[in-house]
Each structure stands twice: as structure tokens, then as C-alpha cells.
Amino acid sequence: MQKFDGQLITVIGGGGFLGRYVVQRLLARGARVRVAQREPRAATFLKPLGGLGQTQFVAVDVRNAASVARALQGSDAVINLAGAFDNMQAVQADGAGHVAAAAKAAGVATLVHVSAIGADSEGASAYARSKGDGEAAVRAAFDDAVILRPSILFGREDQFINRFAGLIRMAPVVPVIAPNAKFQPAYVGDAADGVVAALDAAAKGKTFEIGGPQVLTMSELLRWIADAIHRKPLFVDVPDIVASTLASGFGWAPGAPITKDQWLMLQHDNVVADGAAGLAQLGVTPTSLASVADGWLVQYRRNGRFAELVSR
């Protein structure tokens, strides 16, 4: 197991969904961890995971180059997890460039930048373009940075599987938008292991795509969730022309079921590219959704953890 005794590793976005798992692993391996994000107080729940003085919390806004430069001072390595679904270009493109430039200027030895599968500066969606531009900015400023591109991540705190489980629990009829869109969901713990493994010198300058052991269509995924929480709603596939019209005409409204940009993202499968380096090359064995999801999806069952007893 790789050790980081005494090294100062700055994790931008360390209090987020993936970040908390990354921080936990770094602390367990002896690193001093500086958690940097816009609201550092929101990440102080991580403090008990480390020893006295092992964790630091600083404010940073990746949109502000001076703010980033201050946050990275003295770092041995930097992990950039910053992402957003608004101000995407500012956060995921310009912000990524600020982090890479500041890391190079500060003499940081290793930079790990977390992007996304589908990142493409020429992509149809603003999300894909901002991620693609971010990768280009990182390579321009810090050419041997490691870039990780995860698919959809699942875990206890996720906003993907949980969102659909909540919908299925409440609705007797569930519309399925883009039923044939493919995903390769990866366990957040595996992604965190991959991020930590990417700090090894052997990974420098490389790009890895992170996906789980299964490829599922949207339709298959929703039905899997329904079965896992013991619900039997009626699934109705939404024709593409209807979904596209809905996204274009009403996607801007608060609470809209899908935005135009999300619809554009769903037009491309979110799976690891053929021949791409992935978790295996980082020494991580992918975890299936079925092997861990029961630990938290149980909350969506009618009788929670007592569902099995009630059925008997």
C-alpha cells in the first residue's frame, strides 16, 4: 500500500461526494491533507478521520487564480475534484487551468485532475465542452498531470441512484427518458482508490477512464433499482421527440425533469472507451452495484430493514 507519511496533499473539493472518500484514504495512509473548497466549514466533518493536526481546511474559489495560488502553497501533490452544473466553463475549464498553473508555479510534484467520460472540447453539451477544455488547460500548464475520467459514480451519498430510487418509491408510473442510453456506473470507493493510486509516479502524464464492471441502459438501471427496493411501478419509455421538446422548451425552469444540456449528454453513451486504461491499470478491482447498494437502498423499501421479516 502506497504511503504518504508527512506529505501535504491538497484536495480541492475534498468535502464533496468523491472528495470525502479520497480524503479518508489519504489520511489512513499518513498524508497531511488540506481540504480546499469554497465553504471549508462544510467539510469539517472530515476532521475526526485524521489525527491531531493532520487535516487543514482552507477557502478557495477555482474561478479566482489568486485564491488558488494561495491554497496550493507548500503542497507536495494536488488533487482537483472541482465540478459544477452551473458556471461550468468558469469552474471546469478556466478553474482547471488556474489549478494546473498554480500547481506548476508552486513546484507541486504531482497533479491529479478528475474530469469525466465524454469530455470533449467539440462536444454538443456545455458539460462535455467544459470538461474537454479543462483537460486541455491542464495539459497546457502541467503536461505530466494525471487525468481521470469517471463514469457515473454511485454510493451512499450519491445524487444519481438515490434520486431515481426516491422517484420510484413515490411514483406508480415512472417515465424513462433516453431508455437506451448506456452507463457504466462505478463505485465511489473504487474511484477514490483510483485517485490515490494516480499519485504514483508511474501514472504521470496518463489518462484513465473509470467505469464499473457492468454496462446498463437507462431502462435496465431503473428496473434494477426498482427490484432492489421491492417496488413495481409501471415504466413508460418517453419517445425521443417528446423528451427533446420537453428539454428544449422547459429545461430552463426550476424543477424541470431534464435540462437541454442533460438531454444532449444522454445522446452519448457514458462508458469506458475500448482500449482505454482504467481501474485495472490503477490496481483497483471494480465493485458491482449489487454488492454494495443494499446497504443504503434499504431506506427506500416500504418496511426498510424489516422488509424481509414482513414478507415472511
Stockholm file with secondary structure:
# STOCKHOLM 1.0

chainA/1-312         MQKFDGQLITVIGGGGFLGRYVVQRLLARGARVRVAQREPRAATFLKPLGGLGQTQFVAVDVRNAASVARALQGSDAVINLAGAFDNMQAVQADGAGHVAAAAKAAGVATLVHVSAIGADSEGASAYARSKGDGEAAVRAAFDDAVILRPSILFGREDQFINRFAGLIRMAPVVPVIAPNAKFQPAYVGDAADGVVAALDAAAKGKTFEIGGPQVLTMSELLRWIADAIHRKPLFVDVPDIVASTLASGFGWAPGAPITKDQWLMLQHDNVVADGAAGLAQLGVTPTSLASVADGWLVQYRRNGRFAELVSR
#=GR chainA/1-312 SS CCCCTTCEEEEETTTSHHHHHHHHHHHHTTCEEEEEESCGGGGGGGGGGSCTTCEEEEECCTTCHHHHHHHHTTCSEEEECCCCSSSHIIIIIIHHHHHHHHHHHTTCSEEEEECCTTCCTTCSSHHHHHHHHHHHHHHHHCTTCEEEEECCEESTTCSSHHHHHHHHHHCSEEEESSTTCEECCEEHHHHHHHHHHTTSGGGTTCEEEECCSCCEEHHHHHHHHHHHTTCCCEEEECCHHHHHHHHHHHTTSTTCSCCHHHHHHTTSCBSCCTTCCCTGGGTCCCCCHHHHTHHHHGGGSTTGGGHHHHHC
#=GC SS_cons         CCCCTTCEEEEETTTSHHHHHHHHHHHHTTCEEEEEESCGGGGGGGGGGSCTTCEEEEECCTTCHHHHHHHHTTCSEEEECCCCSSSHIIIIIIHHHHHHHHHHHTTCSEEEEECCTTCCTTCSSHHHHHHHHHHHHHHHHCTTCEEEEECCEESTTCSSHHHHHHHHHHCSEEEESSTTCEECCEEHHHHHHHHHHTTSGGGTTCEEEECCSCCEEHHHHHHHHHHHTTCCCEEEECCHHHHHHHHHHHTTSTTCSCCHHHHHHTTSCBSCCTTCCCTGGGTCCCCCHHHHTHHHHGGGSTTGGGHHHHHC
//
